[in-house]
């Protein structure tokens, strides 16, 4: 094994010029965004995992270091919405969020949208 004097021993703070800490900071921001997301369960725990894998060479005088930083976030909470299922005029299945027999304002003829007892007031330009 080779012995030499290094100006700075390897640590998490200087490994790959601080890339491990930088990756951790990125994942921390992702976790914080997830915590603030109202569509996630506030009771679910989030995790950040920093994995450092050291693969020594055969003669053990050097090693490759692989750094992986990943987060486990809370999934978006599910929600439900009712849909109405039926068939179109050709017998093909269709689904809508409003009932097929329910009339919407868009379905009404234009003259039925007007109300007789309302007067429109126009503003004059000054």
SULFENQUI-V383225 format. One record per residue. PSI is psi in whole degrees, 0 to 359 (NA if undefined). BURIAL is b if it has 9 or more other C-alpha atoms within 8 Angstrom, else e. Layout:
# SULFENQUI-V383225
psi->(PSI;PSI)
burial->(BURIAL;BURIAL)
This chain:
# SULFENQUI-V383225
psi->(135;136;129;164;126;141;335;123;151;135;172;326;334;357;123;43;38;13;326;316;322;316;320;316;322;313;326;318;320;319;316;320;318;321;320;346;116;349;4;160;119;344;345;137;141;152;148;126;124;115;124;116;124;120;100;153;169;320;2;24;354;171;153;137;122;133;127;127;124;154;152;116;163;136;157;139;147;161;161;153;136;143;153;130;136;200;147;184;341;2;7;141;141;160;141;158;345;155;141;326;356;128;138;166;327;335;341;144;152;322;341;345;343;142;131;330;21;130;130;131;121;141;133;141;141;NA)
burial->(e;e;e;e;e;e;e;e;e;e;e;e;e;b;b;e;e;b;b;b;b;e;b;b;e;e;b;b;e;b;b;e;e;b;b;e;e;e;e;b;b;e;e;e;e;b;e;b;e;b;e;e;e;e;e;b;b;e;e;e;e;e;b;e;e;e;b;b;b;b;b;e;b;b;e;e;e;e;e;e;e;e;b;b;e;e;b;e;e;e;e;e;e;e;e;b;e;e;e;e;e;e;e;e;e;e;e;b;e;e;e;e;e;e;e;e;e;e;e;e;e;e;e;e;e;e)
